[in-house]
């Protein structure tokens, strides 16, 4: 198996260094995809993946913005990651903590809301 860094370098040489962020911010997922719901996040993310395929070598989904929808949001993230791999894209999940306000709100919603 080829090392991740070797695949990343090869992909960047072939397609350039573009990394496409998949950040499903609340209120920004068009109704066409299902809006700010787990299915909407997955459908929108899969559309971003389809647009990125052949143009970028890597995508970077923002975990906290999926995670705020609980287990269904994590399943949506899995769908996006699976679609990315099937499209030949590498996946780097943005799962850091102590992040900027918009993603910190996603973490708070996932773990501190009344439904958490």
C-alpha positions as CSV (number, residue, x, y, z in Angstrom):
1,X,0.0,0.0,0.0
2,X,1.3,3.5,-0.9
3,X,1.9,5.9,2.0
4,X,-0.7,8.7,2.4
5,X,1.9,11.4,1.9
6,X,3.2,9.8,-1.3
7,X,-0.4,9.6,-2.7
8,X,-1.0,13.3,-1.7
9,X,2.2,14.4,-3.4
10,X,1.4,12.4,-6.6
11,X,-2.2,13.9,-6.6
12,X,-0.9,17.4,-6.2
13,X,1.6,16.9,-9.0
14,X,-1.2,15.6,-11.3
15,X,-4.0,18.0,-10.4
16,X,-2.4,20.8,-8.4
17,X,-2.5,21.6,-4.7
18,X,-6.2,22.4,-4.4
19,X,-8.0,21.1,-1.3
20,X,-11.7,21.5,-1.3
21,X,-13.3,22.3,2.0
22,X,-16.7,20.7,2.7
23,X,-18.1,22.9,5.5
24,X,-21.9,22.6,5.8
25,X,-22.6,25.8,7.8
26,X,-26.1,26.1,9.3
27,X,-28.5,27.9,6.9
28,X,-26.2,27.6,3.9
29,X,-27.3,24.3,2.5
30,X,-29.8,25.0,-0.4
31,X,-33.3,23.5,-0.1
32,X,-32.6,21.7,-3.4
33,X,-30.4,19.3,-1.4
34,X,-32.6,19.1,1.7
35,X,-31.5,22.1,3.7
36,X,-29.8,21.9,7.1
37,X,-30.7,18.2,7.8
38,X,-28.4,15.2,7.8
39,X,-29.7,14.1,4.4
40,X,-29.3,17.6,3.1
41,X,-25.7,17.7,4.3
42,X,-25.0,14.4,2.7
43,X,-26.6,15.3,-0.6
44,X,-24.8,18.7,-0.7
45,X,-21.5,17.2,0.3
46,X,-21.8,14.5,-2.4
47,X,-22.5,17.3,-5.0
48,X,-19.4,19.1,-3.9
49,X,-17.4,15.9,-4.2
50,X,-18.8,15.4,-7.8
51,X,-17.7,18.9,-8.7
52,X,-14.2,18.4,-7.1
53,X,-13.5,15.0,-8.8
54,X,-10.8,15.4,-11.4
55,X,-10.1,19.0,-10.3
56,X,-8.7,18.5,-6.9
57,X,-6.8,15.6,-5.2
58,X,-8.2,16.1,-1.7
59,X,-11.3,17.2,0.2
60,X,-11.6,18.3,3.8
61,X,-15.0,17.8,5.5
62,X,-15.4,19.9,8.7
63,X,-16.5,17.2,11.2
64,X,-18.1,19.6,13.7
65,X,-20.6,20.9,11.2
66,X,-21.7,17.3,10.5
67,X,-21.4,16.3,14.2
68,X,-24.0,18.9,15.3
69,X,-26.7,16.6,13.9
70,X,-25.6,13.7,16.2
71,X,-25.3,10.2,14.9
72,X,-27.3,11.0,11.7
73,X,-24.9,13.8,11.0
74,X,-22.0,11.4,11.4
75,X,-23.6,9.0,9.0
76,X,-23.9,11.9,6.5
77,X,-20.2,12.6,7.0
78,X,-19.5,8.9,6.2
79,X,-21.6,9.2,3.0
80,X,-19.5,12.1,1.9
81,X,-16.2,10.4,2.8
82,X,-17.3,7.2,0.9
83,X,-18.4,9.3,-2.1
84,X,-15.0,11.1,-2.0
85,X,-13.0,7.8,-2.0
86,X,-15.2,6.4,-4.8
87,X,-14.4,9.5,-6.8
88,X,-10.7,9.0,-6.3
89,X,-10.3,11.9,-3.9
90,X,-8.3,11.7,-0.7
91,X,-10.0,12.7,2.5
92,X,-8.5,14.8,5.3
93,X,-11.1,15.3,8.0
94,X,-11.0,18.6,9.8
95,X,-11.7,17.3,13.3
96,X,-9.7,19.6,15.5
97,X,-11.1,21.0,18.7
98,X,-10.7,24.5,20.1
99,X,-11.5,25.9,16.6
100,X,-13.2,29.0,15.3
101,X,-16.6,30.1,16.5
102,X,-18.7,28.6,13.7
103,X,-17.4,25.1,14.2
104,X,-17.2,25.5,18.0
105,X,-21.0,26.1,17.9
106,X,-21.3,22.8,16.0
107,X,-19.5,21.0,18.8
108,X,-21.6,22.7,21.4
109,X,-24.8,21.7,19.7
110,X,-23.6,18.1,19.4
111,X,-22.7,17.8,23.1
112,X,-24.3,20.5,25.1
113,X,-27.8,21.0,23.7
114,X,-30.9,19.8,25.4
115,X,-31.1,16.9,22.9
116,X,-27.5,15.9,23.3
